[in-house]
Amino acid sequence: MKELVEYIAKSLVDNPDEVEVRESEGERSTVLELKVAADDMGKVIGKQGKIAKAIRTLTKATAAKEGKRVAVEIVKEG
């Protein structure tokens, strides 16, 4: 799932080299922390958060197939 989020984010932003995804496993779920450049935050979040919601929906659907839970957090780099 980390690779999926990274691929989507790099496709959206102007600075793909600054995209970083950190994965941390919890007892019940996995947290994916997506870091992008400050200039690219709007592109990853989208109008009214629609792109961020779509990214979260895709990762949740992928995780559900594997019987897992996942949360995506978007963080500004810097």
C-alpha positions in Angstrom: 0.0 0.0 0.0 2.9 2.3 0.6 3.9 2.0 -3.0 0.4 2.8 -4.1 0.2 6.0 -2.1 3.7 7.0 -3.3 2.8 6.4 -7.0 -0.4 8.4 -6.8 1.2 11.3 -5.0 4.2 11.5 -7.3 1.8 11.5 -10.3 0.0 14.6 -8.8 2.7 16.9 -7.6 5.2 19.2 -9.3 8.1 18.0 -7.1 7.9 14.2 -7.1 11.4 13.9 -5.6 10.1 15.4 -2.3 7.3 12.9 -1.9 7.9 10.6 1.0 5.7 7.9 2.5 6.4 6.5 6.0 4.6 3.3 7.1 4.0 2.5 10.8 2.4 -0.7 11.9 0.0 -0.7 14.9 -1.8 -3.5 16.6 -4.9 -3.2 14.5 -4.0 -0.9 11.7 -1.3 0.6 9.5 -0.7 4.4 9.3 0.7 5.8 6.1 2.2 9.3 6.5 2.5 11.1 3.2 4.9 14.0 3.1 4.9 16.5 0.2 6.4 19.9 -0.5 4.5 22.8 0.9 3.8 24.0 -2.7 2.2 20.7 -3.5 -0.2 20.4 -0.6 -3.1 21.8 -2.6 -2.6 19.3 -5.4 -2.6 16.3 -3.0 -5.6 17.5 -1.0 -7.7 18.9 -3.9 -10.8 21.1 -3.8 -12.7 20.4 -0.6 -10.4 17.4 0.1 -11.7 15.3 -2.8 -8.3 14.0 -3.9 -7.2 13.2 -0.4 -10.5 11.4 0.1 -10.0 9.4 -3.1 -6.5 8.4 -2.0 -7.8 7.2 1.3 -10.7 5.3 -0.4 -8.3 3.5 -2.7 -5.9 2.5 0.2 -8.8 1.4 2.4 -10.2 -0.8 -0.5 -6.8 -2.3 -1.1 -6.3 -3.0 2.6 -9.8 -4.5 3.0 -8.9 -7.1 0.3 -6.0 -8.1 2.5 -8.1 -8.0 5.7 -6.2 -5.0 7.1 -7.0 -1.5 8.2 -5.1 1.6 7.0 -5.1 5.3 7.6 -3.5 7.9 5.4 -2.2 11.2 7.0 -1.0 14.0 4.8 1.8 16.1 6.2 3.6 19.2 4.9 7.3 18.8 4.6 9.5 21.3 6.4 
